[in-house]
Amino acid sequence: MATLTAPARKVTPPAVLTHRAARKLLALAVAAAVLVPLAHSQWSSGTWPTALTVDVSEPLGRAGDWIIDHRDSHPLFLYFFGHVSNAVVVSVRAVYLALLAVGWAGVTAIGALAAWRVAGVRLALGTAAAFLACGLLGMWVPTMQTLALMVVAVVASVAVGALLGLAGGLSARTDRALRPVLDTMQVLPAFAYLLPVVLVFGIGVPAAVLATVVYAAPPMARLTALGLRGADREVLEAVESLGATARQRLLTARLPLARKELLLGLNQTIMMALSMAVIASVIGAGGLGDRVYQALASVDVGAALAAGIPIVLLAVVLDRVTGAAGERAGEPGRSPLTWLYALAAAVAVAVAGRLAGALEWPGAWTADIAGPVNRAVDWMTGHLYSGVPVVGGTADWAGHFTTWVLDPVRDGLQALPWWAVLLTVAALAWLIGTWRTALTAVLAMAATGVLGVWKPSLDTLSQVLAAVAVTLALGFLTGVAAARSDRFERLLRPVLDVFQTMPQFVYLIPVVALFGVGRAPAVAAAVVYALPAVVRITAQGLRQVDPAALESARSLGATSGQQLRQVQLPLARPALLLAVNQGVVLVLAVVVIGGLVGGGALGYDVVFGLAQGDLATGLPAGAAIVCLGLMLDRVTQPTGRRAGKGA
């Protein structure tokens, strides 16, 4: 008789092991179980081991001394850097003298008519009002100085960025090679690369222009490459089938198709060049930035605001004009004759002003806002700084935030063994990306220890984490409110414009007046600077959720809160992650500048290195900030699904 046997039961692994994240963590735990005992026996735990630190102070010190000793005699400085410096000085001076020769009426007319030609009557009136406001605030000459420096810096930035973007857009290999270079140029704090620029060119306009080019060229390069790579392949194939050469395809197809990206790159370059106007004032750029920097030195909020408002107005006008040009790219424009009419009208206004002897802004047409602003700040400081019943003063808030948040986070990070910090970074980066993402993040974090700035890096990291937490909490709540109310979004937009375009130094002055000096004011300034980007990205992501999904949720009886939690937030996840990433990058930029107001850590080392001309102190700290930025970018920016399949 045959015997019946039960079929063999298929053994399935526990459900937790079938989850991708659980498998990654399990693999990391196995690797840690092997590597951590080896690392502990070789270098022990605790802070970063001295044996893994590379002393770069001596070679950097020798390099700085060599530059100083040979700056006036070596052929490289005499026949290359010297000619570059002279060309920059001549260009800026020529533009500045041309602006003065046209006069305030001519400059206002040219700006307004150019805005009208590009974007219409409404923006033309706004442009004219912006230039007139610069004069009313008594800042006409500094505004022209800043505008002259910006014109030269933007032209140079666009030329450099377009050439780099052209190379990257036409060659995938070149694009991969340029990417880390552009990342470094954008993440490296301005104070860090101001130091070598000053050593080579000295204090003055050439150093300021070249530092601005380093900071403002990457957006143009990235967007140019993006536009060229994203050109419609069918159009390119059609042009190629007609026998066009590679050069003809570039000029007649690729560049016209990338027009919107090129104009967006111009927009971003202008905005970043203007944001450098204040920072470049530290090395003798002059203009509005110098007025803001002097006000910071004397904690004069009124004077800083009087110089900061023209910078904001210039930024808003240039952003709107170039943005409108980008939106209308490819649309049929007005007749070329309108340009001739506009030019003729501007020339007529300039000539009339010159004949009337009204080139300089009349001194009687100025308004002093510094006095009232300073009185208002004094009142706020006197009534809000301390002694406020129940809630306490702003000084108490800063002290509590430092004691309850900043100190525990910093002490906790610095108390962790160095390998535990690296393991945490690896886990976060691998969960959100691939093993390559994790390796890059770990190497970037380890580089701060190799450079000998492990503890200051953790101090800066603690400030960034605290500022990012506050920024995201406020930014997400405000962004949700803006996405759900058109009226609130319209009211919020000009406020965000002002906060996003106000120079970083201007934030520090009222923050110091209200919160004193220390790490808390640096965090507060970083939150104010990063908040607009988080709010904008969050609101835009929620507004772009598929209306059909929302309508389906409403038809099933979902409440407004349920629609937000179960539909909008999940579908807007990419935008929310981008908001986190941008918040981290912007916070890191201002926390470094917080070294000027007692933020300490890496920011202080960078500022001290610039002030003392000390490459050995400033450059390692600047490089460590780049490494922190790279690590935080990898930890907060998820890798695409296709890339994640190889994890």
Buried (B, 14 or more C-beta within 10 A) or exposed (E): EEEEEEEEEEEEEEEEEEEEEEBBBEEBEEEBEEEBEEBEEEBEEEBBBEEBBEEBBEEBBEBBEEBEEEBEEBEEBEEEBBEBBEBBBEBBEEBBEBBBEBBBBBBBBBBBBBBBBBBEEEBBEBBBBBBBBBBBBBBBBBBBBBBBBBBBBBBBBBEBBBBBBBBBBBEEEBBEEBBEEBBBBBBBBBBBBBBBBBBBBEEBBBBBBBBBBBBBBBBBBBBBBBBBBBBEEEBBEEBBEEEBEEEEBBEBBBBBBBBBBBBBBBBBBBBBBBBBBBBBBBBBBBBBBBBBBBBBEEBBBBBBBBBBBBBBBBBBBBBBBBBBBBEBBEEEEEEEEEBEEBBEBBBEBBBBBBEEEBBEBEEEEBEEBBEEBBEEBEEBBEEBBBEBEEEBBBBBBBBEBBEEBBEEBBEEBBEBBBBBBBBBBBBBBBBBBBBBBBBBBBBBBBBBBBBBBBBBBBBBBBBBBBBBBBBBEBBBEBBBBBBBEEEBBEEBBEEBBBBBBBBBBBBBBBBBBBBBBBBBBBBBBBBBBBBBBBBBBBBBBBBBBEEEBBEEBBEEEBEEEEBBEBBBBEBBEEBBBBBBBBBBBBBBBBBBBBBBBBBBBBBBBBBBBBBEBBBBBBBBBBBBBBBBBBBBBBBBBBBEEEEBEEB
